[in-house]
């Protein structure tokens, strides 16, 4: 089966400082892959290289079976994303911002209201996005990412700014999308407990290096919680980690 995301020996330095070091990653089709690391560990930089917002120095990226090169990559039309802080036209409404996204993607408008409803922001009417709370903007970013019902979602810290109820709702929504539409999801976070509730596989990055990719089912079978595993990899005293395989 083709991987939804396949990264091979990807490295990147900026002004002589390495930010990604020989990264290898596999996100299988149809799975939720949780990308875990502290702030500044390299999660956002890696996601930017997937889109060639940042061009890698070495290595390859394949998305949905297509190798990503400089220039036009049609496969991006099959991918929804949130990379860093989402940007909107602040004077326009949520619906108007979604209309613009549809035009950019060459899509119709028929899914806009349904998608806004899924994220709980269909009743914002003509309210300008500039007057939205941080949580509402994050919901709109998720709606925009999901609008065209993509085959792959790449989500950089999508629960930032959400209250506890909002976090639960987004988690349930992503699981529903994954189960009903078999959408592959790559989701980054620095919140261990939240990723453990949604992910099939966890990839752990630190200082630009991929430390491990591990199945949550295998961790559960070995009665190892994700916090202990994570701390063990970073040398923080996690239990029973050294005996666990660090690769797929």
C-alpha positions as a Markdown table, in Angstrom:
| # | Residue | x | y | z |
|---|---|---|---|---|
| 1 | Unk | 0.0 | 0.0 | 0.0 |
| 2 | Unk | 1.3 | 3.5 | -0.9 |
| 3 | Unk | 2.1 | 5.7 | 2.1 |
| 4 | Unk | 0.2 | 8.9 | 2.4 |
| 5 | Unk | 3.4 | 10.6 | 3.4 |
| 6 | Unk | 6.9 | 9.3 | 2.8 |
| 7 | Unk | 10.0 | 11.3 | 3.8 |
| 8 | Unk | 13.4 | 9.9 | 3.1 |
| 9 | Unk | 16.7 | 11.3 | 4.6 |
| 10 | Unk | 15.5 | 14.9 | 4.6 |
| 11 | Unk | 17.9 | 17.5 | 6.0 |
| 12 | Unk | 17.8 | 21.3 | 6.1 |
| 13 | Unk | 20.1 | 24.0 | 7.5 |
| 14 | Unk | 19.5 | 27.7 | 7.7 |
| 15 | Unk | 22.5 | 30.0 | 7.8 |
| 16 | Unk | 24.6 | 27.0 | 8.7 |
| 17 | Unk | 22.4 | 25.9 | 11.6 |
| 18 | Unk | 20.7 | 22.4 | 11.1 |
| 19 | Unk | 17.0 | 22.5 | 11.7 |
| 20 | Unk | 16.2 | 19.0 | 10.2 |
| 21 | Unk | 18.6 | 16.2 | 10.4 |
| 22 | Unk | 18.2 | 13.1 | 8.2 |
| 23 | Unk | 14.5 | 12.8 | 8.8 |
| 24 | Unk | 12.7 | 9.6 | 7.7 |
| 25 | Unk | 8.9 | 9.3 | 8.2 |
| 26 | Unk | 6.1 | 7.1 | 7.0 |
| 27 | Unk | 2.4 | 8.0 | 7.3 |
| 28 | Unk | 0.4 | 5.0 | 6.1 |
| 29 | Unk | -2.8 | 5.6 | 4.1 |
| 30 | Unk | -5.9 | 5.8 | 6.3 |
| 31 | Unk | -4.1 | 6.3 | 9.6 |
| 32 | Unk | -3.8 | 9.2 | 12.1 |
| 33 | Unk | -0.2 | 10.0 | 12.7 |
| 34 | Unk | 0.6 | 12.1 | 15.7 |
| 35 | Unk | 3.8 | 14.2 | 15.3 |
| 36 | Unk | 5.1 | 14.9 | 18.8 |
| 37 | Unk | 7.8 | 17.3 | 20.0 |
| 38 | Unk | 8.4 | 20.3 | 22.2 |
| 39 | Unk | 8.0 | 23.8 | 20.8 |
| 40 | Unk | 11.0 | 24.4 | 18.5 |
| 41 | Unk | 11.7 | 20.7 | 18.0 |
| 42 | Unk | 11.2 | 20.9 | 14.2 |
| 43 | Unk | 7.6 | 19.9 | 13.7 |
| 44 | Unk | 6.6 | 23.0 | 11.8 |
| 45 | Unk | 9.8 | 23.1 | 9.8 |
| 46 | Unk | 9.2 | 19.5 | 8.6 |
| 47 | Unk | 5.6 | 20.3 | 7.7 |
| 48 | Unk | 6.8 | 23.3 | 5.6 |
| 49 | Unk | 9.2 | 21.0 | 3.7 |
| 50 | Unk | 6.3 | 18.7 | 2.8 |
| 51 | Unk | 4.7 | 21.7 | 0.9 |
| 52 | Unk | 8.1 | 23.1 | -0.2 |
| 53 | Unk | 7.4 | 26.3 | 1.7 |
| 54 | Unk | 11.0 | 25.4 | 2.8 |
| 55 | Unk | 13.1 | 23.6 | 0.3 |
| 56 | Unk | 15.2 | 20.8 | 1.8 |
| 57 | Unk | 18.9 | 20.6 | 1.2 |
| 58 | Unk | 18.8 | 16.8 | 0.8 |
| 59 | Unk | 16.2 | 14.1 | 0.8 |
| 60 | Unk | 12.9 | 13.4 | -0.9 |
| 61 | Unk | 9.2 | 13.9 | 0.0 |
| 62 | Unk | 6.3 | 11.8 | -1.5 |
| 63 | Unk | 2.7 | 12.8 | -0.8 |
| 64 | Unk | -0.1 | 10.4 | -1.8 |
| 65 | Unk | 2.4 | 8.6 | -4.0 |
| 66 | Unk | 3.7 | 11.7 | -5.8 |
| 67 | Unk | 7.2 | 13.0 | -5.4 |
| 68 | Unk | 7.2 | 16.7 | -4.5 |
| 69 | Unk | 9.5 | 18.9 | -6.7 |
| 70 | Unk | 10.1 | 22.6 | -7.1 |
| 71 | Unk | 7.3 | 24.2 | -9.1 |
| 72 | Unk | 3.8 | 23.0 | -9.7 |
| 73 | Unk | 2.6 | 19.9 | -7.7 |
| 74 | Unk | -1.0 | 19.0 | -8.6 |
| 75 | Unk | -1.2 | 16.6 | -5.7 |
| 76 | Unk | -1.6 | 19.6 | -3.4 |
| 77 | Unk | -5.2 | 19.9 | -4.6 |
| 78 | Unk | -5.9 | 16.6 | -2.7 |
| 79 | Unk | -4.4 | 17.9 | 0.6 |
| 80 | Unk | -5.8 | 20.1 | 3.3 |
| 81 | Unk | -3.6 | 21.8 | 5.7 |
| 82 | Unk | -2.9 | 24.2 | 8.6 |
| 83 | Unk | 0.7 | 25.3 | 8.7 |
| 84 | Unk | 1.6 | 27.8 | 11.5 |
| 85 | Unk | -0.9 | 30.6 | 12.2 |
| 86 | Unk | -3.7 | 30.6 | 9.7 |
| 87 | Unk | -4.1 | 33.8 | 7.6 |
| 88 | Unk | -7.5 | 35.1 | 6.6 |
| 89 | Unk | -9.0 | 38.3 | 5.0 |
| 90 | Unk | -9.9 | 39.9 | 8.3 |
| 91 | Unk | -12.6 | 42.2 | 6.8 |
| 92 | Unk | -14.5 | 39.3 | 5.2 |
| 93 | Unk | -16.9 | 36.8 | 6.9 |
| 94 | Unk | -16.1 | 33.1 | 7.4 |
| 95 | Unk | -18.3 | 32.3 | 4.4 |
| 96 | Unk | -16.6 | 34.8 | 2.2 |
| 97 | Unk | -13.2 | 33.5 | 3.2 |
| 98 | Unk | -14.3 | 30.0 | 2.3 |
| 99 | Unk | -15.6 | 31.2 | -1.1 |
| 100 | Unk | -12.2 | 32.6 | -1.9 |
| 101 | Unk | -10.6 | 29.3 | -0.9 |
| 102 | Unk | -12.9 | 27.5 | -3.3 |
| 103 | Unk | -12.0 | 29.8 | -6.1 |
| 104 | Unk | -8.3 | 29.2 | -5.4 |
| 105 | Unk | -8.8 | 25.4 | -5.3 |
| 106 | Unk | -11.1 | 25.4 | -8.3 |
| 107 | Unk | -13.9 | 23.9 | -6.3 |
| 108 | Unk | -17.7 | 24.7 | -6.0 |
| 109 | Unk | -19.4 | 26.3 | -3.0 |
| 110 | Unk | -21.7 | 23.4 | -2.2 |
| 111 | Unk | -19.7 | 22.2 | 0.9 |
| 112 | Unk | -19.2 | 25.5 | 2.6 |
| 113 | Unk | -22.2 | 25.6 | 4.9 |
| 114 | Unk | -21.9 | 21.9 | 5.8 |
| 115 | Unk | -18.2 | 22.4 | 6.7 |
| 116 | Unk | -18.8 | 25.5 | 8.7 |
| 117 | Unk | -21.6 | 23.7 | 10.6 |
| 118 | Unk | -19.3 | 20.8 | 11.4 |
| 119 | Unk | -16.9 | 23.2 | 13.0 |
| 120 | Unk | -19.6 | 25.1 | 14.9 |
| 121 | Unk | -19.2 | 28.5 | 13.1 |
| 122 | Unk | -22.1 | 28.4 | 10.6 |
| 123 | Unk | -24.0 | 31.0 | 12.6 |
| 124 | Unk | -21.4 | 33.8 | 12.4 |
| 125 | Unk | -23.2 | 35.4 | 9.5 |
| 126 | Unk | -21.6 | 38.6 | 8.2 |
| 127 | Unk | -19.3 | 39.0 | 11.2 |
| 128 | Unk | -15.8 | 39.9 | 10.1 |
| 129 | Unk | -13.2 | 37.3 | 10.8 |
| 130 | Unk | -11.0 | 40.0 | 12.3 |
| 131 | Unk | -13.5 | 40.1 | 15.2 |
| 132 | Unk | -13.3 | 36.3 | 15.8 |
| 133 | Unk | -11.7 | 34.9 | 18.9 |
| 134 | Unk | -8.5 | 32.8 | 18.6 |
| 135 | Unk | -10.6 | 29.7 | 19.0 |
| 136 | Unk | -13.0 | 30.7 | 16.3 |
| 137 | Unk | -10.2 | 31.5 | 13.9 |
| 138 | Unk | -8.7 | 28.0 | 14.6 |
| 139 | Unk | -12.1 | 26.4 | 13.8 |
| 140 | Unk | -12.2 | 28.4 | 10.6 |
| 141 | Unk | -8.8 | 27.2 | 9.7 |
| 142 | Unk | -9.9 | 23.6 | 10.2 |
| 143 | Unk | -13.0 | 24.2 | 8.1 |
| 144 | Unk | -10.9 | 25.6 | 5.3 |
| 145 | Unk | -8.5 | 22.6 | 5.5 |
| 146 | Unk | -11.4 | 20.1 | 5.3 |
| 147 | Unk | -13.5 | 22.0 | 2.8 |
| 148 | Unk | -12.6 | 20.0 | -0.3 |
| 149 | Unk | -12.8 | 16.6 | 1.6 |
| 150 | Unk | -9.1 | 16.0 | 0.9 |
| 151 | Unk | -7.3 | 12.6 | 0.9 |
| 152 | Unk | -4.7 | 13.9 | 3.4 |
| 153 | Unk | -4.8 | 16.5 | 6.2 |
| 154 | Unk | -1.6 | 18.0 | 7.4 |
| 155 | Unk | -2.4 | 19.9 | 10.6 |
| 156 | Unk | 0.2 | 21.9 | 12.6 |
| 157 | Unk | -1.0 | 22.3 | 16.2 |
| 158 | Unk | -4.7 | 22.5 | 15.2 |
| 159 | Unk | -6.0 | 22.6 | 18.8 |
| 160 | Unk | -4.1 | 25.8 | 19.7 |
| 161 | Unk | -6.5 | 28.4 | 21.1 |
| 162 | Unk | -9.3 | 26.0 | 21.7 |
| 163 | Unk | -11.0 | 25.5 | 25.1 |
| 164 | Unk | -11.3 | 22.0 | 26.6 |
| 165 | Unk | -14.7 | 21.4 | 25.0 |
| 166 | Unk | -13.4 | 22.7 | 21.6 |
| 167 | Unk | -10.4 | 20.3 | 21.9 |
| 168 | Unk | -12.8 | 17.3 | 22.5 |
| 169 | Unk | -15.0 | 18.4 | 19.6 |
| 170 | Unk | -12.1 | 18.7 | 17.2 |
| 171 | Unk | -10.7 | 15.3 | 18.3 |
| 172 | Unk | -14.0 | 13.6 | 17.7 |
| 173 | Unk | -14.4 | 15.4 | 14.3 |
| 174 | Unk | -11.0 | 14.3 | 13.1 |
| 175 | Unk | -11.6 | 10.7 | 14.2 |
| 176 | Unk | -15.0 | 10.8 | 12.4 |
| 177 | Unk | -13.3 | 12.1 | 9.2 |
| 178 | Unk | -10.6 | 9.4 | 9.4 |
| 179 | Unk | -13.1 | 6.6 | 10.0 |
| 180 | Unk | -15.8 | 7.6 | 7.6 |
| 181 | Unk | -13.7 | 8.9 | 4.7 |
| 182 | Unk | -10.5 | 7.1 | 5.4 |
| 183 | Unk | -8.7 | 10.4 | 5.3 |
| 184 | Unk | -5.1 | 10.2 | 6.3 |
| 185 | Unk | -4.2 | 12.7 | 9.0 |
| 186 | Unk | -0.7 | 14.0 | 10.0 |
| 187 | Unk | -1.3 | 16.1 | 13.1 |
| 188 | Unk | 1.4 | 17.8 | 15.2 |
| 189 | Unk | 1.2 | 18.8 | 18.8 |
| 190 | Unk | 3.3 | 19.2 | 22.0 |
| 191 | Unk | 0.4 | 17.8 | 24.1 |
| 192 | Unk | 1.2 | 14.1 | 24.8 |
| 193 | Unk | -2.2 | 13.1 | 26.2 |
| 194 | Unk | -4.2 | 14.5 | 23.3 |
| 195 | Unk | -2.1 | 12.8 | 20.6 |
| 196 | Unk | -2.4 | 9.5 | 22.5 |
| 197 | Unk | -6.2 | 9.7 | 22.2 |
| 198 | Unk | -6.3 | 10.1 | 18.5 |
| 199 | Unk | -3.2 | 8.7 | 16.9 |
| 200 | Unk | -2.5 | 5.2 | 15.5 |
| 201 | Unk | 1.2 | 6.0 | 15.2 |
| 202 | Unk | 3.3 | 8.5 | 17.0 |
| 203 | Unk | 6.5 | 10.1 | 15.5 |
| 204 | Unk | 8.7 | 11.8 | 18.1 |
| 205 | Unk | 11.1 | 14.6 | 17.0 |
| 206 | Unk | 13.7 | 16.5 | 19.1 |
| 207 | Unk | 16.2 | 19.1 | 17.9 |
| 208 | Unk | 15.4 | 18.4 | 14.3 |
| 209 | Unk | 16.0 | 14.6 | 14.5 |
| 210 | Unk | 13.3 | 11.9 | 14.4 |
| 211 | Unk | 13.8 | 9.8 | 17.5 |
| 212 | Unk | 11.2 | 7.1 | 16.9 |
| 213 | Unk | 8.0 | 6.1 | 15.2 |
| 214 | Unk | 5.9 | 3.9 | 17.4 |
| 215 | Unk | 2.5 | 2.2 | 17.2 |
| 216 | Unk | 0.1 | 3.2 | 20.0 |
| 217 | Unk | -1.3 | -0.4 | 20.0 |
| 218 | Unk | 2.1 | -1.8 | 20.7 |
| 219 | Unk | 2.7 | 0.7 | 23.5 |
| 220 | Unk | -0.7 | -0.2 | 25.0 |
| 221 | Unk | 0.0 | -3.9 | 24.7 |
| 222 | Unk | 3.3 | -3.4 | 26.6 |
| 223 | Unk | 1.6 | -1.2 | 29.2 |
| 224 | Unk | 3.9 | 1.7 | 28.4 |
| 225 | Unk | 2.2 | 5.1 | 28.5 |
| 226 | Unk | 3.2 | 7.8 | 26.0 |
| 227 | Unk | 4.6 | 10.1 | 28.6 |
| 228 | Unk | 7.0 | 7.5 | 30.0 |
| 229 | Unk | 8.0 | 6.5 | 26.5 |
| 230 | Unk | 8.6 | 10.1 | 25.4 |
| 231 | Unk | 10.6 | 11.0 | 28.6 |
| 232 | Unk | 12.6 | 7.8 | 28.2 |
| 233 | Unk | 13.6 | 8.8 | 24.6 |
| 234 | Unk | 14.7 | 12.2 | 25.8 |
| 235 | Unk | 16.6 | 10.8 | 28.8 |
| 236 | Unk | 14.0 | 11.9 | 31.3 |
| 237 | Unk | 13.6 | 8.6 | 33.2 |
| 238 | Unk | 10.8 | 6.9 | 31.4 |
| 239 | Unk | 10.3 | 3.3 | 32.3 |
| 240 | Unk | 10.7 | 0.2 | 30.1 |
| 241 | Unk | 11.5 | 2.3 | 27.1 |
| 242 | Unk | 15.0 | 1.0 | 26.2 |
| 243 | Unk | 13.5 | -2.5 | 25.4 |
| 244 | Unk | 11.0 | -1.1 | 23.0 |
| 245 | Unk | 11.8 | -0.9 | 19.2 |
| 246 | Unk | 12.1 | 2.7 | 18.0 |
| 247 | Unk | 11.1 | 2.1 | 14.4 |
| 248 | Unk | 8.2 | 0.8 | 12.4 |
